[in-house]
Amino acid sequence: MSEDISYRQHRYLLMMGIRTLCFAIAIVLFVAHLKWLILIPAVGAIIIPYIAVVFANGGREPDNTRGFLEHRPRLSTQQTAALARRQPPRAGGGTEPGAGGGTDVGSGAGGAER
């Protein structure tokens, strides 16, 4: 891995040296009043830093080709067993008062009350 970093640093410094050279050539051409020729090294001096940063940050490809890995917490065996025993909450649990199942007074089918 350190060889890869060293290679990328060397390549970045080489590209920054080329950029500095382009900038110096642009200044010499400006002083010599060759206005149209200034564009060639000036464009190089402007574009090379972007390319150098992209190359410097683009290291080795990751071994994982699936993308991001899912989060896998490191739990002890006791914590894993406790999570496995835990029951998920039931939907519509029926443990709340008035959650059905009981009969309300006065709602019978007799209809004798008024």
C-alpha positions as YAML, in Angstrom:
chain: A
units: angstrom
residues:
- id: 1
  name: MET
  ca: [0.00, 0.00, 0.00]
- id: 2
  name: SER
  ca: [2.84, 2.41, 0.76]
- id: 3
  name: GLU
  ca: [4.26, 1.75, -2.72]
- id: 4
  name: ASP
  ca: [0.95, 2.86, -4.22]
- id: 5
  name: ILE
  ca: [0.91, 6.04, -2.15]
- id: 6
  name: SER
  ca: [4.53, 6.78, -3.04]
- id: 7
  name: TYR
  ca: [3.75, 6.31, -6.75]
- id: 8
  name: ARG
  ca: [0.74, 8.64, -6.57]
- id: 9
  name: GLN
  ca: [2.74, 11.29, -4.69]
- id: 10
  name: HIS
  ca: [5.53, 11.11, -7.28]
- id: 11
  name: ARG
  ca: [3.06, 11.43, -10.15]
- id: 12
  name: TYR
  ca: [1.33, 14.40, -8.43]
- id: 13
  name: LEU
  ca: [4.62, 16.22, -7.87]
- id: 14
  name: LEU
  ca: [5.65, 15.61, -11.49]
- id: 15
  name: MET
  ca: [2.34, 17.06, -12.75]
- id: 16
  name: MET
  ca: [2.71, 20.09, -10.45]
- id: 17
  name: GLY
  ca: [6.22, 20.61, -11.85]
- id: 18
  name: ILE
  ca: [4.79, 20.55, -15.38]
- id: 19
  name: ARG
  ca: [2.15, 23.06, -14.27]
- id: 20
  name: THR
  ca: [4.80, 25.38, -12.87]
- id: 21
  name: LEU
  ca: [6.72, 25.11, -16.14]
- id: 22
  name: CYS
  ca: [3.55, 25.95, -18.13]
- id: 23
  name: PHE
  ca: [2.96, 28.97, -15.90]
- id: 24
  name: ALA
  ca: [6.55, 30.19, -16.37]
- id: 25
  name: ILE
  ca: [6.30, 29.75, -20.16]
- id: 26
  name: ALA
  ca: [3.03, 31.72, -20.16]
- id: 27
  name: ILE
  ca: [4.76, 34.59, -18.33]
- id: 28
  name: VAL
  ca: [7.69, 34.58, -20.78]
- id: 29
  name: LEU
  ca: [5.30, 34.62, -23.73]
- id: 30
  name: PHE
  ca: [3.37, 37.50, -22.14]
- id: 31
  name: VAL
  ca: [6.55, 39.53, -21.70]
- id: 32
  name: ALA
  ca: [7.52, 38.78, -25.33]
- id: 33
  name: HIS
  ca: [4.11, 40.13, -26.44]
- id: 34
  name: LEU
  ca: [2.99, 36.86, -28.02]
- id: 35
  name: LYS
  ca: [-0.55, 37.18, -26.74]
- id: 36
  name: TRP
  ca: [-2.19, 34.30, -28.66]
- id: 37
  name: LEU
  ca: [0.49, 31.78, -27.75]
- id: 38
  name: ILE
  ca: [-0.09, 32.48, -24.06]
- id: 39
  name: LEU
  ca: [-3.33, 30.49, -24.21]
- id: 40
  name: ILE
  ca: [-1.64, 27.11, -24.72]
- id: 41
  name: PRO
  ca: [0.51, 27.03, -21.55]
- id: 42
  name: ALA
  ca: [-2.11, 29.01, -19.58]
- id: 43
  name: VAL
  ca: [-4.79, 26.40, -20.28]
- id: 44
  name: GLY
  ca: [-2.29, 23.72, -19.25]
- id: 45
  name: ALA
  ca: [-1.53, 25.56, -16.02]
- id: 46
  name: ILE
  ca: [-5.26, 25.80, -15.28]
- id: 47
  name: ILE
  ca: [-6.31, 22.23, -16.16]
- id: 48
  name: ILE
  ca: [-3.32, 20.24, -14.87]
- id: 49
  name: PRO
  ca: [-4.10, 20.72, -11.12]
- id: 50
  name: TYR
  ca: [-7.55, 19.18, -11.55]
- id: 51
  name: ILE
  ca: [-6.13, 16.20, -13.41]
- id: 52
  name: ALA
  ca: [-3.34, 15.80, -10.86]
- id: 53
  name: VAL
  ca: [-5.76, 15.72, -7.94]
- id: 54
  name: VAL
  ca: [-8.02, 13.19, -9.66]
- id: 55
  name: PHE
  ca: [-5.03, 10.93, -10.36]
- id: 56
  name: ALA
  ca: [-3.62, 11.36, -6.86]
- id: 57
  name: ASN
  ca: [-6.91, 10.45, -5.19]
- id: 58
  name: GLY
  ca: [-7.62, 7.53, -7.52]
- id: 59
  name: GLY
  ca: [-5.69, 4.79, -5.76]
- id: 60
  name: ARG
  ca: [-6.19, 1.08, -5.94]
- id: 61
  name: GLU
  ca: [-9.62, -0.26, -6.61]
- id: 62
  name: PRO
  ca: [-11.25, -1.78, -3.54]
- id: 63
  name: ASP
  ca: [-11.42, -5.56, -3.32]
- id: 64
  name: ASN
  ca: [-15.15, -5.36, -2.59]
- id: 65
  name: THR
  ca: [-16.97, -5.09, -5.91]
- id: 66
  name: ARG
  ca: [-20.46, -5.07, -4.34]
- id: 67
  name: GLY
  ca: [-20.22, -1.51, -3.11]
- id: 68
  name: PHE
  ca: [-20.70, -0.59, 0.51]
- id: 69
  name: LEU
  ca: [-20.71, -3.30, 3.14]
- id: 70
  name: GLU
  ca: [-23.59, -3.60, 5.53]
- id: 71
  name: HIS
  ca: [-23.00, -2.69, 9.17]
- id: 72
  name: ARG
  ca: [-22.12, -5.73, 11.25]
- id: 73
  name: PRO
  ca: [-21.73, -4.83, 14.92]
- id: 74
  name: ARG
  ca: [-19.19, -6.81, 16.90]
- id: 75
  name: LEU
  ca: [-21.25, -8.35, 19.66]
- id: 76
  name: SER
  ca: [-20.15, -10.84, 22.27]
- id: 77
  name: THR
  ca: [-21.78, -14.27, 22.26]
- id: 78
  name: GLN
  ca: [-23.86, -13.31, 25.30]
- id: 79
  name: GLN
  ca: [-25.23, -10.22, 23.55]
- id: 80
  name: THR
  ca: [-25.95, -12.23, 20.40]
- id: 81
  name: ALA
  ca: [-27.86, -14.87, 22.40]
- id: 82
  name: ALA
  ca: [-29.85, -12.15, 24.20]
- id: 83
  name: LEU
  ca: [-30.82, -10.58, 20.86]
- id: 84
  name: ALA
  ca: [-31.87, -13.96, 19.48]
- id: 85
  name: ARG
  ca: [-34.16, -14.61, 22.50]
- id: 86
  name: ARG
  ca: [-35.84, -11.21, 22.27]
- id: 87
  name: GLN
  ca: [-39.34, -11.42, 20.80]
- id: 88
  name: PRO
  ca: [-40.45, -8.70, 18.38]
- id: 89
  name: PRO
  ca: [-43.50, -6.67, 19.56]
- id: 90
  name: ARG
  ca: [-46.81, -8.09, 18.37]
- id: 91
  name: ALA
  ca: [-48.96, -5.98, 16.08]
- id: 92
  name: GLY
  ca: [-52.40, -5.21, 17.64]
- id: 93
  name: GLY
  ca: [-51.17, -6.76, 20.89]
- id: 94
  name: GLY
  ca: [-54.53, -6.87, 22.68]
- id: 95
  name: THR
  ca: [-52.91, -5.98, 25.97]
- id: 96
  name: GLU
  ca: [-54.30, -2.48, 26.00]
- id: 97
  name: PRO
  ca: [-57.57, -1.77, 27.79]
- id: 98
  name: GLY
  ca: [-60.55, -1.58, 25.46]
- id: 99
  name: ALA
  ca: [-58.71, -3.30, 22.65]
- id: 100
  name: GLY
  ca: [-61.63, -5.54, 21.79]
- id: 101
  name: GLY
  ca: [-62.70, -8.90, 23.07]
- id: 102
  name: GLY
  ca: [-64.97, -7.52, 25.84]
- id: 103
  name: THR
  ca: [-68.65, -6.65, 25.73]
- id: 104
  name: ASP
  ca: [-69.93, -3.17, 26.41]
- id: 105
  name: VAL
  ca: [-72.92, -2.72, 28.74]
- id: 106
  name: GLY
  ca: [-76.03, -1.58, 26.94]
- id: 107
  name: SER
  ca: [-74.98, -2.74, 23.52]
- id: 108
  name: GLY
  ca: [-76.64, -6.13, 23.77]
- id: 109
  name: ALA
  ca: [-78.90, -7.58, 21.13]
- id: 110
  name: GLY
  ca: [-82.01, -7.54, 23.33]
- id: 111
  name: GLY
  ca: [-83.01, -3.98, 22.61]
- id: 112
  name: ALA
  ca: [-85.40, -3.98, 25.62]
- id: 113
  name: GLU
  ca: [-83.82, -0.95, 27.15]
- id: 114
  name: ARG
  ca: [-84.83, 2.54, 26.06]
...
